[in-house]
């Protein structure tokens, strides 16, 4: 009996590099937006990364692994927030994301004036 073995040529490609933020929008009825956001990333050939959050004040988190499924941040801001991720060793910018702050005006009912003619 003849046994045939077939082998597929599989190109071992490294996983795709990415940097994602979810959610990346915040609706605010007042001047401040409070948001808990989750960051996920993966970078090939890098051992540690730093995250820089451009807000008031600017915050930096370093010595993080090159792959992370869920990293939570508590944010409070009245303007858009930029988040950069850099290589810890060379301080090279790897990716950037932005969280948009959308200001929503609360609709107030219009008061009728009792003495109005119309």
C-alpha positions, 0 to 999 in steps of 0.5 A, a space after each residue: 500500500 502506498 501512502 502519499 503525504 502532501 505538505 503545504 508550503 506555509 509561509 510563516 509570516 509574523 503577525 500583523 502590527 497594529 495599535 487600536 483604541 476602543 472606544 475612540 469617541 467620547 460624548 460630553 454634555 458639559 465641558 469635560 469628558 470622562 472615558 475608560 478606553 482600552 488599548 490593544 497593540 502588537 509590534 514585531 521585533 520590539 521588546 518594550 514600548 512606551 505610551 504617551 497620552 497628550 492631555 493635561 498633563 501629558 502622561 507617559 507609561 513605559 516598560 510595556 510589552 510589545 504585545 498587549 490585548 487590553 490595557 485600560 486607561 481612565 481619561 478626563 479631557 475637554 479636548 481631543 486626546 492624542 496617544 502615541 506608542 513608541 519603541 522603548 529603546 530608540 524612542 521611535 514613533 510606531 503608531 498614533 491614535 486620536 480620541 475625539 471629544 464631541 460636545 453635545 448641547 442639551 436641548 432645553 425647552 423654550 419657555 413661552 412668555 405668558 403675556 405674548 400676543 402671538 
